[in-house]
Amino acid sequence: MTSNLVPIGSRSNSFRADIQGLRAIAIILVIALHLNLAGFSAGFIGVDIFFVVSGYVITLSIQKKPAEQIIRNLVDFWRARFVRIFPVAALVICVTVIAAFLFSGKAFNPDIFDDARWATLYGTNFRLINTGSNYFITGLDQSLLTHYWALAVEQQFYLVYPILVFGLSWLSSEKFRSILLRTFLVLVIAASSYWSITQTLLDPVASYFSPFTRFWELAFGGLLATFATTNKFRFAGLAGLAILLGSMFLLNSQSSYPGYLAWLPVLGTGLLLWAPVRLLGVGPLRYIGDISYSLYLWHFLWLVLPTQIESPITDPNYSWLFLIGAIGCAVMTYHFFERPIHRSATLKTDSYSALTIALSSLAGAWLCIALIENLWLRSIL
């Protein structure tokens, strides 16, 4: 992930169009959930798909690095993450805060300022846990940055994951490297999955957003990547699709989730990664997968803000117009913001420039938040 929420920077001989198709399915499910479409109350499994694909893609990338260059590997890994994630995430945070201030009227919720600061630090999931937020209560005045929780979980995972993986590779011989990595991932899956099952029963809100109840999903994708081969047994891929489809019928907003039920979309996604279905690589799905990161970040503002303004817009017909707006923003962001940054030869090799971009994105977002907060304070005095 690259993560599943974050697009692949360039095409290579190993590029799999079906993975972009999986990204497309994930974002479509998430958007359908937030559009409140009938039959898509389990659209939250799109995030699980994102996590599994993320772990798979990133682990494939990590395994290609020379084991003896641990520091160089870590620098390269984090440089790529900073450049791919920070600028677009900061842009959407700034626009969200500005839009909320300009359009909410008397319904403006100043909590957005703290929400935005947590989002810039990739700690949205912890803020949601601390505030007792519930993602599934219809009509709840959700933060316009609620969806940043999934990005936060991935960032938290990738803060420690490469250190452990590169460290294991450096400490082990080539003969035992794969065995050691698989053993480590199996232990992570077992521990995190068990914690997910037990915590879902005790504290549903915390279990939904906690990184410790979600890490196993990324680790599961990573475990698949250690085998580095795909199977042409078409039935397995079709079975994966069937499991994902079945999840949509079996799960809903009242399901005890993630817990053991999260194994359904995780296994379905795993089968599709192991036995690719060619249909997932068709052009339209592949393009939606390409813009999925931007679309994920933009869609929540467009779909939720209209319901939180002084005179809420709740007509479903308008929701489709707002979705078009979100897609338009995603397309423009992808082509005129993401891709130029990703294709920059300097940013691919110069760690200082990448760090400057990351810190500038963070500083710019905090400055924007502070300015809008100051305007709001003046307006109420």
Secondary structure, DSSP 8 states (H G I E B T S, - for coil): ---SSS--SS--TT--HHHHHHHHHHHHHHHHHHTT-TT-TTTTHHHHHHHHHHHHHHHHHHHTS-TT-HHHHHHHHHHHHHHHHHHHHHHHHHHHHHHHHHH-GGG--THHHHHHHHHHTT-HHHHHHHTT--TT-TT----TTTTHHHHHHHHHHHHHHHHHHHHHHHHS-HHHHHHHHHHHHHHHHHHHHHHHHHHHHH-HHHHHH-GGGTHHHHHHHHHHHTT------HHHHHHHHHHHHHHHHH--TTS--SGGGGHHHHHHHHHHHHS--GGGGSHHHHHHHHTHHHHHHHHHHHHHGGGSSSS----HHHHHHHHHHHHHHHHHHIIIIIHHHHT-HHHHH-HHHHHHHHHHHHHHHHHHHHHHHHHHHHHH-
